[in-house]
Amino acid sequence: MQSCVDNPPGGFRRRLSSTLMNAKVFPKEIQAQFELVAKRNQLPVNIFVKKNTELSQILWEALKIFELNLRWHVNQAMLHFTNSPDWRQDSEIFIPKHLSRSTKLPKKYQVTGLGFLCLLFSDRYHATIWVPCLKSSLPAWAKTRRELYANLSLLLQVRNRIAHHEIIYNYPLIEIVDFAQQMLVDINPVAAEEIKRRNYTGQINNIRLGSGGGI
């Protein structure tokens, strides 16, 4: 049975692409943004909107694989580190303003957002979370924590722009997918291989360099 989450039916995807191909369906201010960036990329605006929509669909699929695995991985690491299923509310680890950002819904509804997960890799939690907990759970990561945090922050920014239907065309999308795949080597090697198999980076290049103009 086809999954409507992993693989939206072709008709749905075609309708979505054809609808969003026309910038005139957007508010005038958004139209102006698309027209400006399309001009900078030397593309007709409708072609640019189509390409941005297709890139958003591809990135969303790749980032879904990454986010679900990262959430599970961090939760398991923090459960082991704190011996508490309520680690998100641990006032000995988190400063008050970050405690308020974590979910307070009943446990069966708890979902840790990517923004909150990103915080765990920031300077604020270098000594309290990264060094004693997360660093050892990512042995294949050879760069610094700050580089990891910078890459994860960029991934989060693009993820949120897609969720808000914004322009992502000129973001370093291939580098973001490569980073996600690299992180997944430790988190879930099967997922890392799946991202490689699906060739998201090739799809991104094909959209950017295909008919209708270049980057």
C-alpha positions in Angstrom: 0.0 0.0 0.0 1.4 3.4 -1.0 2.2 5.8 1.9 0.7 9.2 1.4 3.3 10.5 3.8 6.5 9.2 2.1 5.2 9.2 -1.5 2.2 11.6 -2.1 0.1 10.2 -5.0 1.2 11.6 -8.3 -2.0 13.4 -8.9 -1.6 15.3 -5.6 1.9 16.3 -6.4 1.0 17.4 -10.0 -1.8 19.5 -8.7 0.4 21.1 -6.0 3.1 21.9 -8.5 0.8 23.3 -11.2 -1.0 25.5 -8.6 2.1 26.9 -7.1 3.8 27.4 -10.4 1.8 30.6 -10.8 3.1 33.4 -8.6 -0.2 35.2 -9.1 -1.9 32.9 -6.6 0.3 34.6 -3.9 -0.3 37.9 -2.1 1.2 40.8 -3.9 4.1 41.1 -1.4 5.0 37.5 -1.9 4.7 37.8 -5.6 7.2 40.6 -5.5 9.7 38.5 -3.5 9.5 35.7 -6.0 9.8 38.0 -8.9 12.9 39.7 -7.4 14.7 36.4 -6.7 13.7 34.9 -10.0 15.2 37.9 -11.8 18.4 37.5 -9.8 18.6 33.9 -10.9 17.8 34.9 -14.5 14.6 32.7 -14.6 11.0 33.4 -15.6 9.1 33.8 -12.4 6.7 30.8 -13.1 9.7 28.5 -13.8 11.4 29.8 -10.7 8.3 29.1 -8.5 8.0 25.6 -10.0 11.7 24.9 -9.2 11.5 26.2 -5.7 8.4 24.1 -5.1 10.1 21.0 -6.4 13.2 21.6 -4.3 11.0 22.1 -1.2 9.3 18.8 -1.8 12.6 17.0 -2.1 14.2 18.7 0.9 11.1 18.1 3.1 11.3 14.4 2.3 15.0 14.2 3.2 14.7 16.3 6.3 11.8 14.3 7.6 14.0 11.2 7.6 16.7 13.1 9.4 14.5 14.8 12.0 12.7 11.7 13.0 15.9 9.8 13.5 17.7 12.7 15.3 14.7 13.1 17.7 14.8 9.4 18.6 18.6 9.4 18.9 18.8 12.4 21.2 15.9 11.2 23.3 17.6 7.8 23.8 20.9 9.5 24.7 19.3 11.9 27.2 17.2 9.1 28.8 20.4 7.1 29.4 22.3 10.2 30.6 19.6 11.5 33.0 17.8 8.2 33.9 14.6 10.2 33.5 11.8 10.2 30.8 11.2 13.9 31.8 14.7 15.1 30.9 13.2 18.0 29.0 12.0 19.5 32.3 15.3 19.0 34.2 16.0 22.3 35.8 19.5 21.2 36.7 20.4 21.0 33.0 18.2 23.6 31.2 17.9 27.3 31.9 14.3 28.4 32.6 13.6 30.0 29.2 14.5 26.7 27.5 12.4 24.7 29.9 9.4 26.7 28.8 10.1 25.9 25.2 10.0 22.1 25.7 6.6 20.4 25.6 4.4 20.1 28.7 1.8 17.9 27.0 1.0 14.5 28.4 3.7 12.0 27.7 1.8 10.2 25.0 1.7 13.5 23.0 5.3 14.6 23.6 7.2 15.6 20.5 10.5 17.3 20.8 10.8 20.0 18.1 13.9 20.4 16.0 14.4 23.9 17.3 14.7 22.5 20.9 17.0 19.7 19.7 19.2 22.2 18.0 19.6 24.1 21.3 21.2 21.0 22.9 24.2 21.5 20.5 24.7 25.2 21.3 27.4 26.8 23.4 25.0 27.1 26.3 25.0 23.3 26.8 28.6 22.5 25.8 29.6 21.4 29.3 26.3 20.1 30.5 25.0 18.1 27.5 27.5 17.9 24.7 30.7 16.8 26.6 29.1 14.3 29.0 26.4 12.9 26.7 26.0 13.7 23.0 29.6 13.9 21.9 30.2 10.2 22.6 26.9 9.2 20.8 28.3 10.7 17.5 31.7 9.1 17.1 31.8 9.6 13.3 31.5 13.4 13.7 35.1 14.5 13.3 34.5 18.3 13.3 33.8 20.6 16.2 30.5 20.9 18.1 30.2 24.5 16.9 30.5 23.3 13.2 27.8 20.8 14.0 25.6 23.4 15.6 26.1 25.8 12.6 25.1 23.2 10.1 22.1 22.0 12.2 21.0 25.7 12.6 21.1 26.1 8.8 19.2 22.9 8.3 16.6 24.1 10.8 16.3 27.5 9.0 15.6 25.8 5.6 13.2 23.3 7.2 11.2 26.2 8.7 11.3 28.1 5.5 9.8 25.1 3.7 7.1 24.7 6.4 6.2 28.4 5.9 6.3 28.1 2.0 9.2 30.5 1.6 12.0 30.6 -1.0 14.9 28.2 -0.5 16.3 28.1 -4.0 19.6 29.7 -3.3 20.3 28.0 0.0 23.2 25.4 0.1 20.7 22.6 -0.2 23.2 19.9 -1.3 25.4 20.7 1.6 22.4 20.4 4.0 21.5 17.0 2.6 25.2 15.9 2.9 25.3 17.1 6.5 22.1 15.2 7.3 23.5 12.0 5.8 26.7 12.4 7.6 24.9 12.8 11.0 22.8 9.7 10.2 25.9 7.5 9.9 26.0 7.4 13.7 22.3 7.8 14.3 20.9 5.2 11.9 23.2 3.9 9.1 20.2 2.4 7.3 18.7 5.9 7.0 22.0 7.3 5.9 22.2 4.7 3.1 18.6 5.4 2.1 19.3 9.1 1.7 22.3 8.2 -0.5 20.2 5.7 -2.5 17.4 8.3 -3.2 20.1 10.6 -4.6 18.6 13.8 -3.3 21.7 15.7 -4.3 21.3 14.6 -7.9 17.7 15.6 -7.9 18.6 19.0 -6.6 21.2 19.5 -9.3 18.7 18.3 -12.0 16.1 20.9 -10.9 18.6 23.8 -10.7 20.4 23.0 -13.9 17.5 21.6 -15.9 15.6 23.4 -18.7 14.5 26.9 -17.9 17.8 28.3 -16.6 20.6 27.7 -14.1 21.4 28.7 -10.6 
